[in-house]
Amino acid sequence: MTSKPKIAVFASGNGSNFQAIAEAIQEGKLQAEIALVVTDRPDAFVIERASQLGIESFSFVPAKFDSKQRYEEMLKEKLEERGVEWLVLAGYMRLIGPVLLNAFDNRIVNIHPSVLPAFPGKDAIGQTMASGADTAGVTVHFVDAGMDTGSIISQKSFPILGRDRAAVEAEIHKLEHELYPATLQKLFHQSVNKKDLLDSMRG
């Protein structure tokens, strides 16, 4: 690994977590280089965010490919051309398939807006609110073939205290923007041995 690992940020929408990661790099809090932003939605606002920061982006339409394998093979080629070492999912709304999982084994990370294993999948905030849970939070985890089932790297939670969804969502976004860059910094610059890394990050 280089001292500043090259990463690709995958996003499907607004890109606020991408923005937080990019700003952490600019401020010297995260030693990494964003080599590419990848989105499966050509109209995603993350493209505009990347453009404003002078970062290359690439969009594709999955429906134009015969299969997930086909478009992941295309992505793998583009990522390898740019020397990408880690994939950082930031609101990417598709499951990662075998092609990328094998190519970036234990080097794909995601952030999820719940305290996993509770409330995996879509609309985790809505699931949290509907359940009547006392707490909400975020989780950074490795990506595997399941939906939000990979090994947990870091988590942070807070009491809901009767707040409505908008207030809970705002607090979750704030936590995401703090926790993700900090976790990535620790992840990229510690041992690449997964077990030792997870043990050290859990204290």
C-alpha positions in Angstrom: 0.0 0.0 0.0 1.1 3.5 -0.6 1.1 6.2 2.1 -1.9 7.7 0.4 -4.0 4.9 -0.9 -6.1 5.5 -4.0 -9.8 5.1 -3.4 -12.9 5.1 -5.5 -16.1 6.5 -4.0 -19.3 4.8 -5.1 -22.5 6.8 -4.7 -26.0 6.8 -6.1 -27.4 10.2 -5.0 -26.6 13.5 -3.3 -23.1 12.6 -2.3 -22.9 14.3 1.1 -20.6 11.5 2.5 -18.4 11.8 -0.6 -18.2 15.6 0.2 -17.2 14.9 3.8 -14.5 12.4 2.7 -13.1 14.9 0.1 -13.1 17.7 2.7 -11.3 15.5 5.2 -8.6 14.8 2.6 -8.3 18.6 1.8 -8.0 19.3 5.6 -5.3 16.7 6.1 -7.5 14.6 8.3 -7.6 11.7 5.9 -4.5 10.6 4.0 -6.0 9.2 0.8 -6.5 10.1 -2.9 -9.9 9.9 -4.5 -9.0 8.5 -7.9 -12.6 8.2 -9.2 -16.2 8.7 -8.2 -18.5 6.0 -9.6 -22.3 6.3 -9.8 -25.0 4.1 -11.2 -27.2 7.2 -11.8 -26.1 9.7 -14.5 -28.3 12.4 -12.9 -26.9 11.9 -9.4 -25.8 15.2 -7.7 -22.5 13.5 -6.6 -21.3 14.1 -10.1 -21.7 17.9 -9.7 -19.9 17.7 -6.3 -17.0 15.8 -7.8 -16.8 18.3 -10.7 -16.6 21.2 -8.4 -13.7 19.6 -6.6 -11.9 18.6 -9.8 -12.3 14.9 -9.2 -13.0 12.6 -12.1 -16.4 10.8 -12.1 -17.9 8.0 -14.1 -21.5 7.1 -14.5 -23.1 4.0 -16.0 -26.6 2.6 -16.5 -26.8 -1.0 -15.2 -29.9 -1.8 -17.3 -27.7 -1.4 -20.4 -25.6 -4.4 -19.5 -26.6 -8.1 -19.8 -25.7 -8.8 -16.1 -24.1 -7.5 -12.9 -21.1 -9.5 -13.9 -20.7 -7.6 -17.2 -20.9 -4.1 -15.6 -18.7 -5.1 -12.7 -16.0 -6.4 -15.1 -16.2 -3.0 -16.9 -15.8 -1.2 -13.5 -13.0 -3.5 -12.4 -11.0 -2.5 -15.6 -11.6 1.2 -15.0 -10.6 0.9 -11.3 -7.5 -1.1 -12.1 -6.4 1.4 -14.8 -6.4 4.1 -12.1 -4.6 2.1 -9.5 -7.5 2.0 -7.1 -6.8 0.1 -3.9 -10.0 0.6 -1.9 -13.7 1.0 -2.7 -15.6 3.3 -0.4 -19.4 3.0 -0.7 -21.2 6.3 0.2 -24.9 5.9 -0.5 -24.4 3.4 -3.3 -27.7 1.6 -3.6 -26.6 -1.7 -5.2 -25.2 -4.9 -3.8 -21.6 -5.5 -4.8 -21.2 -8.7 -6.8 -18.5 -11.4 -6.9 -16.3 -9.7 -9.5 -15.6 -6.6 -7.4 -15.7 -8.6 -4.1 -12.9 -10.9 -5.4 -10.9 -8.1 -6.9 -11.0 -6.0 -3.8 -11.2 -8.6 -1.1 -11.5 -7.0 2.4 -11.0 -3.6 0.7 -14.6 -2.5 0.2 -16.1 -0.4 3.0 -19.7 0.9 3.5 -21.5 3.2 5.9 -25.0 2.4 7.0 -27.5 4.6 8.9 -28.3 2.2 11.7 -26.5 0.4 14.5 -26.1 -2.9 12.7 -27.1 -5.7 12.9 -30.3 -3.9 13.6 -32.2 -2.4 10.6 -30.2 -3.5 7.5 -31.3 -2.7 4.0 -33.3 0.2 2.6 -34.7 3.1 4.7 -32.9 2.1 7.9 -33.9 5.4 9.5 -37.5 4.7 8.7 -37.1 1.2 10.1 -35.5 2.6 13.3 -38.3 5.2 13.8 -41.1 2.7 13.1 -39.7 0.2 15.6 -39.9 2.6 18.5 -36.2 2.2 19.2 -34.6 4.3 21.9 -31.4 4.9 19.9 -30.3 5.5 16.4 -26.8 5.6 14.9 -24.4 4.7 12.1 -22.1 1.8 11.3 -19.0 1.5 9.1 -18.5 -2.1 8.0 -16.7 -4.2 5.5 -18.8 -5.3 2.5 -19.5 -8.9 1.8 -22.0 -10.7 -0.5 -24.9 -10.0 1.9 -26.9 -6.8 2.6 -25.1 -4.9 5.3 -23.8 -8.2 6.8 -20.0 -7.6 6.6 -17.8 -7.3 9.7 -18.4 -4.2 11.7 -15.5 -1.7 11.9 -16.9 1.2 13.9 -20.3 2.4 15.2 -21.7 5.4 17.0 -25.2 5.9 18.4 -27.3 8.5 20.2 -30.6 8.6 22.1 -33.6 9.5 20.0 -35.4 11.3 23.0 -38.7 11.8 21.2 -37.1 13.6 18.2 -38.9 13.4 14.9 -37.5 11.7 11.8 -36.1 14.9 10.3 -34.1 15.6 13.5 -32.9 12.0 13.8 -31.9 12.1 10.1 -29.9 15.3 10.6 -28.1 13.8 13.6 -27.3 10.7 11.6 -25.8 12.7 8.7 -23.7 14.7 11.1 -22.4 11.4 12.7 -21.7 9.9 9.3 -19.7 12.9 8.1 -17.5 12.6 11.3 -17.2 8.9 11.7 -16.6 7.8 8.1 -13.4 9.8 7.4 -12.0 9.1 10.8 -12.6 5.4 10.4 -11.2 5.3 6.9 -8.0 7.1 8.2 -7.5 4.5 10.8 -8.4 1.6 8.5 -6.0 2.7 5.7 -3.1 3.3 8.0 -3.2 0.3 10.2 -2.4 -3.4 9.6 -4.0 -4.8 6.5 -4.6 -8.0 8.5 -8.3 -8.0 8.9 -8.5 -9.8 12.2 -5.8 -7.7 13.8 -7.3 -4.6 12.4 -10.8 -5.4 13.7 -9.4 -6.4 17.1 -7.5 -3.1 17.5 -10.3 -0.9 16.4 -12.7 -2.5 18.9 -10.2 -1.8 21.7 
